[in-house]
Amino acid sequence: MDDNSRPVSITVLSALLAFTALGTALFWALFFSGKIDATETEQDDAFEKAFPVADSWMIACSLLASINLPRMNRKGLLAGAAAASALIFLGCMDILYSVENGKYFPITADRAQMLVIHLWTVSLGSWATAVLYKHRDLF
């Protein structure tokens, strides 16, 4: 399929998945090198450290999708669906933990950033699911 017949939403999705994967990988590199502190308590730290393997799965699926979606092949569709599902799951886990532990309020710059990231993951995963379902017959 040439670039002119590929839906723009597939191209945008590919770019957003790559951006999200690379941003997540950068976060973990900075977190484990001690350059950033993303936790307020020991409980938060333990919760955060439970995510690298699941985030790595999301990163791998997102990168595989970002490479294959522009080619409009089935690998892109499958990897995109897996990435979308992982994003929704990870976002929901973060949101539930944050709500149960009062992490959004009172709002601070760090907490606002965390909320944006959580909403980004759930929104991107949901939008990716909708885009891939809409265009599933093109793969």
C-alpha positions in Angstrom: 0.0 0.0 0.0 1.4 3.4 -0.9 1.5 6.4 1.4 -1.4 8.0 -0.4 -3.8 5.2 0.4 -2.8 4.7 4.0 -5.2 6.4 6.4 -3.6 9.5 8.1 -4.8 8.1 11.4 -2.6 5.1 11.0 0.5 7.3 10.3 -0.4 9.5 13.4 -0.9 6.4 15.5 2.5 5.0 14.5 4.2 8.2 15.5 2.4 8.4 18.8 3.2 4.8 19.7 6.9 5.4 18.9 6.9 8.6 21.0 5.2 6.9 23.9 7.6 3.9 23.7 10.7 6.0 23.6 9.4 8.3 26.3 8.7 5.4 28.6 12.1 3.8 27.9 13.7 7.2 28.8 11.8 7.4 32.0 13.1 4.0 33.1 16.6 4.9 32.2 16.4 8.1 34.2 14.6 6.4 37.1 17.1 3.6 37.6 20.1 5.9 37.1 18.7 8.0 40.0 18.3 11.1 37.8 14.6 11.4 38.7 12.6 10.5 41.7 9.0 9.6 40.8 7.8 8.5 44.2 6.8 10.1 47.4 6.8 7.1 49.8 8.4 3.7 50.1 5.0 2.2 49.1 5.0 4.3 45.9 8.6 3.2 45.2 7.6 -0.5 45.5 4.6 0.0 43.3 6.7 1.9 40.7 9.3 -0.9 40.6 6.6 -3.4 39.8 6.2 -1.9 36.3 9.4 -2.3 34.3 8.5 -5.7 32.8 5.0 -4.7 31.9 6.2 -1.4 30.5 8.9 -3.2 28.5 6.1 -5.3 26.9 4.2 -2.1 26.0 7.4 -0.6 24.6 8.2 -3.6 22.5 4.7 -3.9 21.1 4.5 -0.1 20.5 7.8 -0.1 18.6 6.9 -3.1 16.6 3.6 -1.5 15.7 5.2 1.8 14.9 7.5 0.1 12.4 4.8 -2.1 10.8 1.7 0.0 10.8 3.0 2.3 8.1 3.6 -0.8 6.0 -0.1 -1.8 6.6 0.9 -5.4 7.4 -0.7 -7.7 9.9 2.2 -7.5 12.2 1.4 -3.9 12.7 -2.3 -4.6 13.4 -1.4 -7.3 15.9 1.3 -5.3 17.7 -0.8 -2.2 17.7 -3.7 -4.1 19.3 -1.3 -5.5 21.9 0.2 -2.1 22.6 -3.3 -0.5 22.9 -4.3 -3.2 25.4 -1.1 -2.8 27.4 -1.5 1.0 27.5 -5.1 0.8 28.8 -4.1 -1.8 31.4 -1.1 0.1 32.6 -3.0 3.4 32.7 -5.9 1.8 34.7 -3.5 0.3 37.2 -1.8 3.7 37.7 -5.1 5.6 38.0 -6.6 3.1 40.5 -3.4 3.2 42.7 -3.4 7.0 42.5 -7.1 7.4 43.4 -6.9 4.8 46.3 -3.8 6.5 47.7 -4.8 10.2 47.3 -2.0 10.9 44.8 -3.9 13.4 42.6 -4.9 15.9 45.3 -3.8 18.4 46.5 -2.6 19.0 42.9 1.1 20.0 42.4 3.1 20.3 39.2 4.5 16.8 39.7 1.0 15.4 40.4 -0.5 17.2 37.4 2.3 15.7 35.2 1.5 12.2 36.6 -2.2 12.7 35.9 -1.5 13.8 32.3 0.6 10.7 31.8 -2.1 8.4 33.2 -4.8 10.0 31.0 -2.4 9.9 28.0 -1.9 6.1 28.3 -5.6 5.3 28.7 -6.6 7.8 25.9 -3.9 6.6 23.5 -4.7 3.0 24.1 -8.4 3.6 23.6 -7.9 5.7 20.5 -5.5 3.1 19.1 -8.1 0.4 19.6 -10.7 2.4 17.7 -8.4 3.3 14.8 -7.2 -0.2 14.4 -10.7 -1.6 14.5 -12.0 0.9 12.0 -9.2 0.1 9.5 -8.8 -3.6 10.3 -9.9 -4.7 6.8 -7.0 -2.7 5.2 -4.4 -5.1 6.8 
